[in-house]
Amino acid sequence: MKILRTSMLLAATGLLLAGPASMAMAADGTFDGSLSSLNDSGASGSAQVTVDGREVTVNISGTGFTPNAPHAQHLHGDASGTNFVCPTPADVAELDENGDGLLSTPEAAKLYGGVLVALTTEGDTSGDSALAVDRFPVADADGNLEYSRTFTVTQDVADNLANLHIVDHGVDVDGSGEYDGDAKSPLDDSLPLEATLPAACGALGDAQTEAMPSGGVQTGNAMGDSSTAVIYGSAALAAAAAAGGLVLVNRRRALTN
């Protein structure tokens, strides 16, 4: 099932074992904090985000990730000041529509919002790269994940970092060592659910741990929409998720063979 394992890019979310970790901003524009495990992934880590004008530097160091597998990671939320949150264990019962004990991408995105920035290792970092499988970090054989990159964001994103979240994706739920299993991703049924579940989430600001998103979960506000287009930031990405999954898989296979 190597193809399925390495296809994991489509981003998403799930059952939280630990609450979200909030990040406090220092006077120099630096957010320091930690990432908490989602979907019983066992993943955790530390993150630092520094902003200088529109230039942002992101450093992530984590452990407990699915070994030898790519892990899509993004800045999620809203650039208009909307207060989104990382999910907590208390949210599972309310949002877990199919009762599988996990929060899928559409379910969890109602809390932490859509993709604003793709934390790729090179090239484009916009939401258009949310599916760039071959440009996300790969955990080593021990499940350690390291990421460091400086890039430019829009002014809206720079001004609203305190309202955003870092989410890392990809969880080997059944412990098989691969992204597999019978459950299919709600974003693309050619992918296993494991490939699209988030592994860890951390908030970029104390306010993120204190309140539900504006309008609440039931209202389906703009960034709380459960559609693939909203989760990935554009209708074009929704089409890519539906039609381009196998192409991305093949690209990743070419890199690893």
Secondary structure, 3 states (H helix, E strand, C coil): CHHHHHCCCCCCCCCECCCCEECEECCCCEEEEEEEEECCCCCEEEEEEEEECCEEEEEEEEECCCCCCECCEEEEECCCCCCCCCCCHHHHHHHCCCCCCCCCHHHHHHHHCEEEEECCCCCCCEHHHCCCHHHCCECCCCCCEEEEEEEECCHHHHHCHHHCEEEEECCCCCCCCCCCCCCECCCCCCCEHHHHCEEEEEECCHHHHCCCCCCCCCCCCHHHCCCHHHHHCCHHHHHHHHHCHHHHHHHHHHHHC
